[in-house]
Structures are given as C-alpha cells and as structure tokens.
C-alpha cells in the first residue's frame, strides 16, 4: 500500500473549507430524537471515512473548559443507503454541511446537499444524517465531504478531551493543560467520528490555542500560524494554530493531542526523533526514560525486521492519565511518575518504568500499525504488547531478569484468574461501552501474554518471529482478526524444515483456536507406567469445564537435562487421555529417573506428576537442585498448591520431601511459589500436635536464605529479589525466627512510636511489605508495649493512615489476654463504641476472626460473656452468622449452647435483627473449617511422623506426649525456642510469653 500517495491526496482534499449550515444543534444532554431500539450498537458498513480534517479551538489558558470543533470527513458510500451513521457523545451546537464530490474532479468543492436533517440515537451514541423524506439518498460509489461544527466541554477525568492544572510554586501561577484519551470509545467525546477500530482513516489535525502554550499530536508539526489578538475573548490573548502532518491510516482510538506549556528533551536515532515532554520544572528528569526509548525502538525494529512507521515518537508525562500509560501512535501519554525519575534510586521501580514504556512502544506495532477489526480481539493488542514489552526489555537489560518478573507479575495473575474466578475466552465478543471497557482485563493482558509466550517458544522463537514479521508487513495500516495472525504463523511453520514431519504442522488454526476460545486453562497429569515404558497424559480444565486443548509438551530427564530448548517436542491432542511410548517421545528413562514436563514453565498449563516421579524429582533436588531449572523448581510448588489446599494430594510425605531441599535454595522464585502451601500448612496445623515441629522444620529451611536477604537489606542494596522478600518475611516470622521478630518489631515500633516514615526512610519495596511488617511486628508484645499501642490508638485521628495501620496490625496479636483487652477497649464502657461505630466494630470482628486463628477462642469467649449487650446492635447477628462458619466440629456442642442463649435473648427482648439468626444445625455452621479438619484427619499423623523422623529430638515419645498436652489452642508450647526466648526477652522485655 502506498501510504505516502494516500497522504498527498488527502492533504489536498481536506484543505478545502465549507461554511453552509443545514441543521440546528443537538441539545445536550437530551437527544433530539431517539432512534428505534432495534438499531444495532455497531456501525453499519454502508459508509466509510477516507480522511478527517479535525480542527479544535480552545481557550484553556483562561480556565475556559469549552472547546469548539470542526470535523471535515471525506466519506465513501460502499453500499446504497438512506443514512450516514457515525458516533458523537456529549457534543452540542451541532451544525452539518454535506457536499457531493465528483470522483473525476477531487479538487472540486462539490455540490451542496440541502435536503438533510439529523437525529441522535442515545443508546448507541449515534449521530444519524438522513434525508427529511425517507428515500435512498446515498448511492454506492459516491463520495461526500461532511463538515460538522460543534462544541464540547473538557472534563476532569481522563476520558475524551480533559484538563488538569499545574501550579508553579515559584510564581504561584496556574497553567492549565489539555490532553486526550480516546481508547476505547472516547474519541466520540472529542469529535464526531466512526469510532470503531475497523474504520481506519487518515487525520490532519489543527489545534488553535494560546500562543503561550504549545501543542503536540500524533504527527510532527507541519505549520504554526500566529493569529494575533482575538478581540472576542474575555481577555486579549495571542492565539496560535498548530497544524500537524497527516497521519497514516489509523483507528479513532489512537487520535491524540496535548496542549501545554511543557518542555522537552529529544534525540534522533535512525531517522526517528523521540522526545520526553514534561512540566518545565521536571524537564531534566526524563533523560533515563529517553535513553530507554531510543534503545527499545531500535531493538524492536531489529527483532521484527519492521521499521517504526512515523518520523517521531513523543512521550508526554501527565499528572492524570487513564492507566499507567496510553499507546497513542506517535504520542504516548504517561502518568508522570511512570516516566520521570524520582528523588531516590529504586531498581525495581526503574525496571517497572521500562516495562511500562516498552509495553506502549510495542503497541506501535501491535495495535497501531496493525489493529484489531473489533474489540473481540483486544488480546491481539494487549497480549502482544505485554509479552514483547518484557522480551525487548530482557534483550536490552539481560541482568534485570525481567522474564522472572513476568512470571511473578503477569503469569501468576493469569494462573490465579483461571483457577479462582469465572473466566472468559481470550476471543470474546462485546458490544456495549461498559463491556468494551471491561474486556481490558487480566485475560487480554496477562493470560494472552502467557499464551503468546507459550507459542513463541513452542514454534521455535525465530520461526514465530518470522510469522509475526509476515503478519506485520502484510496487514500494516489495516485491521485483522485472529485468523489473519494464525495464518501468518502457519506460513512460517511450513517453511521451517524442523516441522515438516510433524502431523500437526498444517493445523495451526485448530491449535490456536483451542486456546483463544477456551474459558479456562488445562491441568496436564503425567502418569508414568514403570513396567511398559509408556506415559499416559491426561488433561482437564481447572474449572471442570468440557474443554480440551492442543497442548505443546517438552521434556527434560536425568540423561537430557537441557532446559534451554523450549520448543514443542510433542503436541498432546485434544483428548482427555492419551498414552504414548517412550520411543515415540524419544525419551530414555530408568525406573528411578526423573522426568520434567514443560521446561522453564513456558507452557501455560499446570503439570501434575505421579508420586514416584515426584519422589525421583525430590531426590534430585536434594542431591543437586541446580540440575533442574529454577523456574521448574518453582512450578513444582505452584502446580501442587491446589492439590495440597484442596486435600487432593496423594501423599504429604512426598510434598515434604520436596520442601526439604529448600534449605539449600538460593533463588527467590521457588520460595515464592512454595509460600502459599507453606502458609496453608501453618493454618491447617495450627492447634495440632505438629505445629511446633513444623515451625522447627521451617526455621531450618528458611533461616539461611532469610538471613542472607536481611544482610543485603541492611547493607542498603535493593536487588530485584527483594520483590519477594515479603514472602520470606511472612514465613520467617510465622516460624518464629528471632531475627525476623526483632526486625519487624523494630520497624513497626519506629513507625508507630517515633513517627518514622517508611516512605522516606526505606526503599519502595517496603510498600509491598508494609502490612506484613506491621502485622508481624505486633504479634508478640509485652504488656507495657501493648498498653502503649492502645494509648496511641486512642489518641490517633480515625481518618489518618496511622489509625488504619494500627487497627490493621493490632488484630495480629497472638496473646489472648491482649486480644480480650483490645476487644473490650474497642466497644468502650457500656458498649458506647468510642473507638469505632458499632457497624464498623462488627465488621472488624468478622475480619479479625477470619484472619487470626489465635483470636477465635477469645472472640467466642467475648461473645459468650457479652451477647446481651452485643445483641443491641442490629449488625450483631450478621457477625454471629459469619463466624459460625468457622466452628470446629469439636466445638459444636458449645456453639449450640451459646446459640440457644442468643436465640432466647433475642426472642425475650423482642429484638428483630437485620438478618435471621443462623440455625444451629445449618450446613453452613463449621463449613469453612471442614477443609482443614479433613486435611488434619487425613494427613496430620503422616506429617507428624515425617517431621519426627526428620528432626533431631531428645526423646521423640516424650516430645509427642508433651505436644499433646498443649492446651487452649496455643501454637507456642512452653520450652520452644530457648535461643529465641533469650534474644526476644532481651530486646522486648521479660514479660514476653514464648
């Protein structure tokens, strides 16, 4: 396609102005006429925009939020029709002129069409132009020039054209800045247009603004005209009209401009000028971002073999922006803190800034150059930009290990969404504006990125990129659907000799559709037959849906432990069960050899092994864990976590054999993936005979890694592995490692008593750990310390952050006397609820009960002693009903007695609660405890026996008997942690109870 030819024609055509008015304005907010409800929410394909001349005039420098617009659109009639339909929303004073163009004389202004009117469809936000009498006014093949004059109002939210103030602290002057956000359906708030991605067109944009401001848009400036003084304004002011070069064909959602007093730093590389625009006071803080953008554009050009299409790429730092950034073609807008340097160096934040920028730069190819034909395919924009944003960052900054960050920040959410919440397919049809907005979600960004990553590896990375190069070149300046992408990949695979013998090589569409049209993701179970050298693969959906996939598998074994080759070695067909011989898979395996499937977890699926293979893997990890790639070490725990927490694992002995190697694990990722199961075990084994042994075991595993990270932390370093320090901190403190308890208590006390600001004194990774530090830091307090904390709470303003932090953290205490004192203080004398109102108190107790197992017997005791006073609150029964779900089976009789007392009191006092009191025999009573109770019944003895055999004990029989004597739910048996006791008593005072 000759883009430059199209641009030359349109520059000539769109330069012609029109003046005749044929209709009055549409009042706002009420439409003139409501069209029939049967009208589709999609634009008809009868007419098509060939090019726009958009002129926006604003007096924003005067604090005037109204803007005047003129949209001149050349239109082609592709199918005979009686109407021209386009979008407009919240625009008023609309005046329309239409002229019929002569196809043989493109420079002719055309014949005026005067028998027209227009109506408005508020449901579809359609501006409908039609003859006054109903007839087929527009014939196929005709071309028209449509001019629409209108006014609009800038908003304060980043939708459409919006404004924001910038205050200069030196001069006390305020400058107003205008910016746009057109994605996904906000272009219609800026100008009347065909506001669907398939209606690509060329745009010539003109902006009239104060001469004290400047303007930037998608394209470079073509002309600046100073219009002198405008006498019609409230204040005299020089106005300037900035005209920009015409864009290549692009979708409306990419139209963008900014009017501001911003200044820039710039650099030109390979003919592309890139600039960072920011408020004048922050101009110097954009250098790091500029350096990154220069490297990224060049690297993406080289990687895909497709040049960046425009002569410039601006990056504008704004106070307000929808999301972290927006990928407008040639004019990326950012929230300023995502692109400008901060006052301190934080390696993680620097990396995240690069990832945000590189995501948006990737969009210049995926979404801008090639666009989706409808929002059904948002994932083709966001998934590719997300994944290749990471890929290009990894290529430029290999020491930052950003593909590990991808697993944590992207893949982990994609797996979680698929396993915990209702899902939708990646390819998902939507129509309404809210539904279109909602499709920009974890599925389109994160799951799609994981699927793209999977096939990037499965199809060989160079072959996949070759297919993408074909796709970008073939469909540049055009729109696509998923089949266009799949066919481009198909053509690349057919040219790769390595795949010619594969039966699936002609089935790329079928393979890919099994992933883009599924609502869930698969679990692959790998069952080795140790007698006949076969493997049975089974697949099922994590949502138990009737879905099957083509799943790319690859293998590592003790004889071929090559984890770098991540291409597909065998495609599991969409069958629920499939058995293959070792010979078919080209595998050599002995009976005690281990097998790993899904090398480096490049495939987007869970893998579950038979117990014998898991045990073989555990043996290898204990001998030399580095033989197995760290991502696969991490995946083992991620994939087993649902089985552990749902009591579906066959043997906890094998799981503990896997945990055992963590003592020597020096990488953060496996620990992070193991943390959910470890925390589940802390909860499940709480108040059992095994909890003290489990803590002892965990101290052995985590002590070395925690102390290493702590030394790095105290040295002032902030490597990216601190991103997961929160997991270490949580586990280490729950295991009662002395250094962890001392460390968190000091930070918490400094924050509470000395007003130390974590924001100032500590690096940014503390924000993620803020809650963990406070909770763990206040778990064990002396009586005097706890009283001081309560005193601070009483004198702290309820609307302050410190108040919220104290309310959050005090619920973590493990001392039952402290907890009872705390509850009594919260209700106040005679239940006056002086600290928080009664509704907040009831909700808080529910939260406290659910999140702190040590509080549960205290809360039951508190309710038993105060149910008459508590029942005065209309919210009490709701509290009682919710915590009734946590009644253990062993306490059902006591619960029934308390329930009867409450029921009788409510009846005798004629109290009508907001919700009915739960029936004491309801199936909901104890519902939330059943999983734990079943786990304990099935596995606790097995776990206890394994721990006794693993851990050195003076006398195992005496220790077990002592464990049985621990009473009233305490998870801190006497005699435990003698070394820790000395350290903590010295640090915190002799009253601490260990």
N, C-alpha and C positions, 0 to 999 in steps of 0.2 A: 504493500500500500504506500502511495506517495503522499506522506503526511505534509511535506512542505508545499506540495501543489494545492492540497485542500486548504491549508492555512492562507496561501496567497489569494485564492478565490474568495474566501470568507472575509478577509480583511477589506477587500474591495466592496463586497456586498453589504457588510454590516456597517460600513462608514456612512450609509445613507440615513438621514433622519426623517421622521414622519411626525405630522402635527395634528391631523384631523381627528376630532373626538366623536365617537358614535354612541357612547353609552355613559350612563351615570355611575357613580361609585357603589360598591358593595358596602353596606353599613357593617360595622364591627361592634359587638361580636355577633349580632344576629345576621344570618344569611338572607339574601333576597328571596330565594325560592328553594325549597327543599326538593331535591330530585327523588324519584321513586326509590324505595328501599331495595328494589330488585337489582339496582346497578351494582356491578362487581366493584370490589375495593381495588382492583387492578386497573391500570390504564389500558384502554383499548389500543390495538396496534394499527389503527387506521391512519394515524398521522405520526410524523417523526420529525424531531428538531434537527436541522442541519447545522445550525450555528446560532450563538447568542451574542448580542452586544448588550452588556449589563452596565448601567451607569447608576451609581449610588452617590447621593449627596448628603452630607451630614454637617451639623454644627455642634458636634460633640464637645468641641473646645469651650463652648458656652454652657455646658451642662444641659444641652437640649437632646433628649433621647429619641426624638422623632427623626426619621430619615426619609428622604424622597428617592424613589427608584424609577428607572425606566428600563424595561426589558424588551429588547427587539429580537425576535426569533424568526429565522427563516425556516419554514415548515414545508415538508413534502407530504402530499396525500398519497398514501400507499394503497388505500382501499377506499372506494367511494363511500361517503358518509354524510350525514347531516349535521355533524358537530365536530368541533375541535375541543379535546379534553386535556387539561393539564392541571397541575396542583397549585394551590395557593392557600395560605393559612395565616390568619390574623393580620391580613393586609387590607387596607381600606382606600377610599378615594380612587377606586379603580376606573381608568379610562382606557378604552380599547380602540385601536385602529388596525384595519386589516386591508392589505393590498394584494391583488393577484399579480404574480410575477410572470413575465414572459420567459420561458425556458430558453428561447433563442436570443434573448437580449438581457443578460443577467444584470447589466448596469442600469436598466430602466427601473424607475421608481415604482411602476406598476399601476394597475387600475384599482381605484378605491372600491371596496365592497361595503355598501352602506345599509343593506337590509339585514342587519345583525343585531342581536342582543346577547346577553349572557345571564346565566343563573349559577347558583352555587349549591353544591352538594356537601353539606357539613359533615356527613358521615365519612365520606371518602376524601374530604378536603379538596374537592374537585372544582375548578373554575371551568364552566362549560359554555363555549361560544357556539351559537347556533342561529339560524335564520329566524325571523319573527314568525314566519309561517313554516310549518314542518314540511320540508322537502329536501331532496338530496342536493345540497348546495355545493359540496366539495367533491370533485371528480378525481379518480385515481390518476396519478401522473402530474397533477397540478402542483404548483409551488406558490406559497403565500409568504408575505412578510407581515408578521404580527407584532405590533408595538403596544405594550401595556405600561401605562403610567400609574403609579400607586404610591402610597405612603405606608410606613410601618413604624413600630416602636421597638427600640432596643430594650432587651430585658437585662436582668442582673444574673440570671442563671446561664450557664454556658450552653445554650440552645439557640440556633439561628444566629442572628447578629446581637451581640451583647456588649455591655460596657463594664468597666471597672476603674476605680480611682487609684491614682498613685500620688502619695504625699511626699513632698521633698522636705525633709526635716531641717535642712539648712535655710530654706526660704519660706517655709510654711505655705508653699503654694501646692495646689492640687491639679494634677494633669489627668484628664480622662482619656482612656484608651478603649478603642472598639476592636473586637475580634469576632471571628465566626466559628461556628461548629455546625457543620451540615450533615454529618453522619449520625444516625442512618436516614432519618426522614425530616431533617430540619432545614434543608435548602428551601423548601416551600415557605418557610418563615422569612426568608431573605428576599426572594424574588419568585414570581410565577414561573413555573418550570415543569418539565417532565421528570418528576422526582422519583424515578426508579433507576436502578443501576444499569439496566439494559439500554437505556436511551442515552447513549454516549453522544457527545457533540463537542464542537469547538467553542471556546469562550474568549471574547475580548472584553476585558473588564476595565471600567473607568471609575475612578473614585474622586469626588470633589470634597475637599476638606480644608481646614485651616492651614495657612502657609507655615504656621509654627509647628505643624506635625508632618510626619512622613507616612507613606503607605507602602506596603509590600503585598504581593499576591502570588499566585501560582507561578507566574512567568516574570521574566525581567521587565523593567520599566522600558516602554517604548518612547514615551513623550511626557514631559512635565510642562503644564501651561499655567502661568500665574494670571489669575483673573482680576487682580486688583481688589479694590474695595467694593464690597457688596452693601449698598445703601439700605437694602431691605432687612438687614439683620438688626437685632436689638442693639448690638454693639458693632461699630465698624471693625472689620477684620479683613485682612487679605486672604483670599481663597486660592487654592491650587487644585488643578485637576491632573491627576496622575493616570496615564493610560498605559496599560501593560500589553506586551506582545500576546498574540493569540495562542491559546493552548492547543496541543494536540487533542484528539477526541478523548473525552473523559466523562465519567459519571458525575451527576449533580452533587453527590455526597462528598466529592473531593474539592469543590469550589471553595476557595478560602481567601481572605484578606485580613490585614491588621492595619489599623490607623493609630499611630502612637508618636511619642517623642523618643522612641528607643534609638539606641546607638548600636553599632555592630563592629565585630572583628571578622575578617574574611581571609580566605585563602583559596587560590585556584590550583587545581590539580587535574591533569588530563582534560583540560578544557571545561571543567565544571567548577563554578565558583560556589563555595559554601560559606555561609555566614551564620554567626550566632548573634541574634538580636536580644537585647535586654534593656531594662531601665538604665539610664546613664550612670547611676551610682554603682551598678553591678557589672558594668561592661568588662572589666578586667577578669571576672571570674568565669568566663566562658572558654578560656583557652584550652583546658583539658578536653572539654566536650568537642571543640573544633578539631583538635588533633585526632580524636577517635572517629569523627565522621569522615574525615579525609581518608583514613585507613580503611574504613568499612566500605565506603562506596567503591573504592578501588578493588578491594578484596572480593566483593560480590560480583563486580564486573568480570574479574578473572575467573572466579569459581563457576559462574554460569555461562560465561562467554557471551554475555548480552550486555551492551553498554547502557549506562543510565541515560534516559531519553531526553532530559531537559538541560538547558545550559546552566541552570543554577539550582541550588537546594538550600533554602533558608531554614533555620531552626530558631523559633521565637519562644522566649521564656516569658510566661504569663503568670499573673497571680492566680487566675482562675482558668481552669481548663477541664473539659469533661474527661475523666480518667487521668491516667498519668501523662498521656500524650495522644496526639491525633496525626495520622499519616498523610494529611493533605499533600497532593502531588506538588512538589517543589516548595512547599511551605509547611513544614512540620511544626505544630504548636505543642508546647510542654507546660506542665506546671513547673514553675521556675526552680523549685528545689530538686527537680529531677534532671536538671541540665546544668545548673550553675554550681560552682564549688562552694562548699560550706566552710565554716571557720575552723573546722578540725578535720584531720585526715581519718577516714574510716574506710578500710579496704573493701568491706562488704558493700557499703553504700556506693563507692566508686564503681564496683562491678555491676551493681544493680542499675546505676545510671547508664552504663554502657549497654547493658541488656535492653533497657527501655529504648534508648536511642536506636540500637541496632534492629530491634523489632520494627520500629517505624521506618527505618531505612529499607529493611527487607520488603516492606509494603510497597515501596516504589516500583518493585517488580510484581509482587503478588498482591493484586488488588487495584493498583493504579495502572500499570502497563496492561495487565490482563485482569479483567474484572468479572465478577460472577454475574450471570444473567438475572439472578434474583436472590433474595436473602436466604433462600433454601440452602445456598452454598456458602454461607458466611465462613464455614470452616476452611474453605479453599483460600480465603484471605488470612484469617487469624491463625489457623493451624500452621500454615507455611511460614508466616511472619514470626510466630512464636518459636518454631523449631529452628529455622535457619538464622534467626536472631542469635540463638545460642551457638549454632555451628560456626557462624562467622566470628563471633566473639572468641570462641575456642581457638580458631585458626590464628587470630591476631594476638591473643593473650593466653598461650597454652599453659602458663604457670598458674593461672587462676582456677583451673579445673572446673570450668563452668558447666561441663556436662554432668558433673556430680551435683551441682546446684540445680540443674534441670531435673534430676531425679527427685530432689527434695522439694523444689518449689512448683514444679509442674506435674511430673508423673505421679507423685504421691497424692496430689489432689485428684488427679484423673482416676486413679485406682479407688480412692475413697468415695468419690461420687458414684462410681459404678457399683460399689458394694454396699453403700449405706442408704442411698436415696433413689427415688424413682428416676429413671433415665429416659432419654430420647435418642433417636438416631442422630448421627452427625448430619446427615442429609435430612432436613426436616422442614416441611412447608409451613410458612406463616403468611398472614395477610395483614392483620391489624397493626397499627403503630406500636401498641404495647407489646404485642407478640414479637414484632420485629426487634424491638429493643431487647427483649428477654432472650433472644437467641444468641446474643453476645455473652456467652456464659462459659462455664468450665468445659462444656462439651466442645464448643467451637474453638476454644483456645488450647486447652490442656489435653483433652482426650485426642483431639485431632492431631496435635503436635506429636503425641505418642504413637499414633497410627502411622503418621508420615515418617517418623523416625524408624519405626519397625521396617517399613518397606524400603527406606533409604539404605538400610543395612541388608535386608533380605535380598534385594535385587542387585547387590554389589553397588557400592556408593557411586562409582564412576558411571556405571550404566544408568542408574537412577537419575543422576545429574544430566546425563546426555538426553534422557527423555524429557526432563524439565526444560532443557535448552530448546528442544524442539517445540515444546508447548509454548514457551515464551515468545519464540520467534514467529510461530505460526499464527498465534492469536493476539499479537501485540496490537494495542489500540482497539481491541474488540472485547466481546464478552463470551463467557464459556459456561458450560455445566460440567459435572464431574466426568461424564463420558469422554469429553474432549481431553481431559487430563489422563484418564486411563488409557485411551488410545495412543497418546504420545508416549506413555511408558511402555505400552505394548510394542510399539515400533522399535524402541531402543532395545528391548529384550530380544526381539527377533534378530537383531544384528549382533548379539553377543554370542560368540561360539560356545561359551561355557554353559549356555542354557539350551542348546539345540536338542539335546537328547532328553530333556525334561518333558514329561507328558502335559504339564500344566502351563507350558510357556505360551500357548495360544489363548489362555483363559484369564488374562489379566482383569478384564471387566468383571467376570464372575468372582474372582478372588477379592478384588477391591470392594465390590458391592456387598460382599458378606460382612465387611467391616463398617462401611459407611451407612448401611441400612439396618444395623443391629442396635438394639437399645441397651445392651449390656456388654460385658466382656467375658471371655472364656476362662475357665479353670481347666488346665490340662493335667490329668492324672497319669503318671508314668509308672507302670507296673511291670517289673522285670520277671520273666519266667526263668528261674535259675537252672532249670533242668533241660529245656529245649532251646535255649538261646534265642528267645523272642522277647519283644516288648509289646505290651498292649497299651495303646494310648486311648484315653477316654477324654471327652470334652463335655462340659456342661456350662450353662450360664450362671453367673453369680447371683442372678435374680430368679433362677429357676424358670426362666422363660424358654420357650421352644425355639431356640436359636442355635444355629451351627455355623461354623466358620471354616474357611481355608486358613490353616494356621502354619506359619513358617517356623520350622524347628531346626535347630542346630545343636551340636553335641560336643562336649569335652569329656575325656576319660583320663584315667591314670596313665595310659600309654600315649594319648594325644591331648595333652593339657594346653592346647593352643587356644587361648581365649580372644585372640585378636581377630581371627577370621569369623566374622559375624553374619556372613551371607547364609541364605537358606540352604540346608542340606537335604531336607525332606519336607514336603508340604503335606500336613495331615488334612485329608479331605473332610468335607462337612458331614462327618458321620459321628454318631455318639460313641462308637467304639471301633478301634481299628488295630489289628495286630500285624506286626512286621518283624521279620527276622533280622538278626544282627548283620547277616550278609547283605541284605537289601539296604541296610543303613551304612554299610562299610565300617562296622564297629568291631573292635576286638575287646572283649570284656571277660575277665575271670570272675569267679563266683564272689570273691571278696573285693573286687574292684568297684570304684565309684563311677557314677555317671552323672553329669550335669547337663541339663537341657536349658536352652535359651541363654546363650553366652552373653555376658555383660548386661543381661536383662534388656536387650534391645527389642525383644518382642513384647507386645502389650497384652500379656496374659499371665495368670498365676500358674505355677508348677507345683504339683504335689507328688512326692515320691513314695514308693513302698518303704516300709520300716527298715528292711535290710539295706536298701540303698542309702537311706538316711544315716544309718549307723556306719556304713562304709565312708560316707562323707565326713561324719563326725570324727572317725579315726584319722582321716587325712588332715582335718583341721587341727587336731591335737598334735599330730606329728609335725606338720609344717603347713600352717594355714595359708601362706603366701602362694602356694601352688594353685589355689583356686582364686579367681579374680575377686577383688573386694566387692564389686557390685553383685556378684553371685553369692558371696558370703552374706551380704545384706539381704538379697532376695530370698534366701532360705528362711529368714525370720519373718520377712514381710508376708510370704506366702503361707507360712504356718500359723501366723497370728489369728486368723479367723477360726482355724481348727481348734486352737487352744482355747480361745474365749468362748466358743460355742460347744465345748466338750465333744468335739468330733475327732480329735486326735486319737490315734490308736494306742500310743504309749507315751507317757510323760518321761519315762526313763530315757528314751531316745532324744527327746527335746532337751533334757538336762545335759545329756552328753554333748549336744550342740552348743548349749550355753557355756559349757565348761571351758572351751577354747578361748572365750572372750578375755580371759585373764591375760592372754598374750596379744590381743588385738590392739594394734596401734592406729587403726583408721577409725574415723568417726562414724562413717556410714553404717557399718554393721551394728554398731551400738545403737544408733538412732532407730534402725529397723527393729531391733530386738526390744526396744524400750516399751512398746505397747504391751507385749506379752509379759515382760518383767513387771510392769505396773499392774497388770491384771493379776499376776500371782501375788503381789503384795496385798491386793484387795481380797482375793479369794482365800488366801491362807491366813488372813487376819483373824485373830482369836482362835487359832487352831494350835495344835501341838507342834506344828512345823515352822511357825513364823520366825522363831528365834534362830533356828538352823538356817532358814532361807536367808535371813539378814546376814548371818555369818558368811554364808556362801557368796552372797552378793558383794560383801566387803572384800572378799578375796579377789573376786573378779574385777571389780571396778577401781580399787584403791590406786593401782599404779597409773592407770590412764587419767583418773581424776586429778591426781597429784601433779602429773605432767602438765595437764592443761592449766591447772591452778598456778604453777610456776610461770608458765608463759603469760598468763593473765597478769600476774603481779609484776612481771618484767616490763609491762607496758605494750607488749606486742598484741596485735589483733588479727591473727591469721583467719582465713575463712572457716577453718574448722570450729571456730567459736560459735558459728551459726547453730551448732547442735549442742553447745555447752549446757543449754537449758535441760536437755535430756540427761546429761551426766549429773548435773546438779540435783535434779529431782530424785534420781535413783540413789545417788551417793548419800543424800540426806535421809532418805527413807531407810537406807541400810545403816544409818547412824554412824557414818564415817566421821570421826571427830573433826577433822579439818573442814568438812562441809558444814557441819553445825556451827562451828566457830565463825567461819567465813560468812555465812548467810546472816547469822545473828548480828555480827558487827555491822554489816551493810544496812540491815534493817534498823538497828538502833541508831546508827548515824543519821539515817534518813528521817526517822521519827523524832528523835530527841535533839539532834544537832542541826536539823533543817538542811542536811546535806542534799544537794540536788543531784540525782542520778544523771540528769540531762547534762549538767556541767562537768561533773567530776569523773564520769565514766563513759566509755565508748558507746556507740549506738547499739551494739549487740545487747546492752543491758535492757533496752526497751522490751525486747522479746522475753527477757528473763525477769522483768520487773515483778510480776505476780509470784513467780516461783521463789524469788529471793525473799519477798515479804512473808509468804506462807511458811517456807522452811525456816526462816529466821525467827519466827514467833511460835514454832511448835513446842519448844521446851523453854519455859521461863521460870525464874524463881518467883516466889510470892511477891517480893518487893517490886520486881520488874513488871510483873503482870499488873500490879496496882498502879504503877506509873503509866502504863499503857492505857488503862481505863481512864485515868485522870486526863491524859492528853485527849482521848476521845470525847470526854465530857466538855472540854473547852474548845473543841475544834468546830469551825463553821460547817454545818451539814452540806453546804453546796461546794465544798472545797475538795480538791483531789486527795489531800491527806485524809480527810474524813472517809472518803470512799476506800482508800487504801487500808485504813485501819479496820473498817467494817469487813473488808475482804479478808484481811490477814488474821484477825483475832479468831476467826472461826476455825483456824488451823490448829489451835492448841490441843495437845494430847493429854493435858491434865484435867481430870474430871471435876475436881473442885474448882479449878479456874473456869471451866465451861459453865458450871452451875452458877457461879458468881456473876459471870458475864451475862447470862440469860436474865438473872434477877435484876441486874442493873438496867438492861435494855427495856424491860417492862415498866421499871420505875416503881416508886412507892404507890401501893394500892392500884397498881396497873394503870398508871397515868400515861405510860408510853412517852416519856420525856425525851428520849434519845431519837426515836423514830416513831411514826404514827403506827396505829395497830395493824393496818393493812400491810405496810412495809415490813413490820415485825413478823407477821405470819408468813409472808413470802420469804423473808430472810431465814426463818427457822426451817422452812422446807429446803431451801438451798443448803443450809448448814447441815441438815440431816443427810442429804444426798451425797455431799462431798466430803464428809469427815466421819468415818465409821466410828471413831472414838466418841463422837458426840451422841450417838444414838441411844445408848442406855441412859445418858444424862437427860436427854430430851424426853424420853418416856417417863423418867422419874419426875421431871419438872411438870409434865402434863398431869401425871397422877396426883401430884400434890396441889395443883393449881387449876384443875379443869373447870371449877365453878367460876373462877374469875375470867379464865380464858374464854369460856362459853359466852360471855357477854359480847364478844366480838362476832359479827356476822361472818367473818372470814375464818373462824377457828375450825369449823367442820371441814372446810376445804383442806386446811393444813392436815387435820387428822386423817382424812381420806387418802391424801397423797402419801403420808409416811406409813400408812397401814400397808402399803405395797412392799414395805421393807421389813415386815415382821418375820423373823425366822421361825421355822417350824417348831423349834424347841420352846418358843415363847407364845405359842398360840393360845394356851390356856390363860396366861396372864393378860394377854391382849383382850380376850373375851371378857374378863372381869372388868377391866378398865372401860371397855366399850359399853358394857351394861351400865356402869355408873354414869357415864356421859349421857347415854340414851335416856336413862331415868331422870337425870337432872334437867335435860332439855324439855322433857315432857312435863315435869312438875312445875317448871318455871314458865312453861308455855313459850319457849324460845323457838322461833322459826328461822333456822339458818338459811343462807342463800342457796345451798345445795343440800340434798338429803344426806344423812349420815350413812356411811357405807355399812352394808350388812356384815355382821361379824363372820358369817360363813361365805362371804363373797369370794369368787375365784380370784379377785384382784388382791385380796389380802395375802401378803407374802409373795406376790407374783415376781417382784424384782429380785427376790432372794433365791428363787428356785434354781437359776443357772449356777450360782455359786454353791448352793447346797448339793446339787447334783455333781458338780466338779469335785467338791470336797469328798463326797461319798465315794466317787469313783477313783480319785487319784491321790487323795491326801496321804493315805497309808503308803502308797507306792513312792510318793515324793519323800515322805519322812524316812523311809528305809533307804532310799538312794542317798539322801543327804547324810544320814548316819554313817553309811559306808564310805562316803566321800570325805567327810570332815573328821579331823582328829578330835576325839572326845576322851576325857579322863575315864569315864565309865558310861558306855552307851546306855546300859539298862537304868542306871541312876539318873542319867540326863533325861531319858524318856519319861521316867516317873516324875521327875521334877517338872517337866513340861506339862504333864497332865494336871499338876497342882495349881497352875496359874489360874487365878480367878477373875471374876467380874470384867472379862473382856480385855484385860490389859495386854498389849502387844509388846510390853517391855518387862520381861521376867527379871526378878532380882538376881544379882550375880552376873548379869550380862555386861559385857563391855567394861571390864575393870579399868583398862587403859583409858578408854574414852571418858569414864567417870572421873578419873583424876584430872584430865585435861579440862573437861567441861566445868567441874566444880571450881577449879582454879579460875577459869575465865568468867563464869557466870554467878558464882556464889554457891555456898554449901547447901542451899535449900533445893537445888535441882534434884528431881527424882529420876533416877535411871533404873 
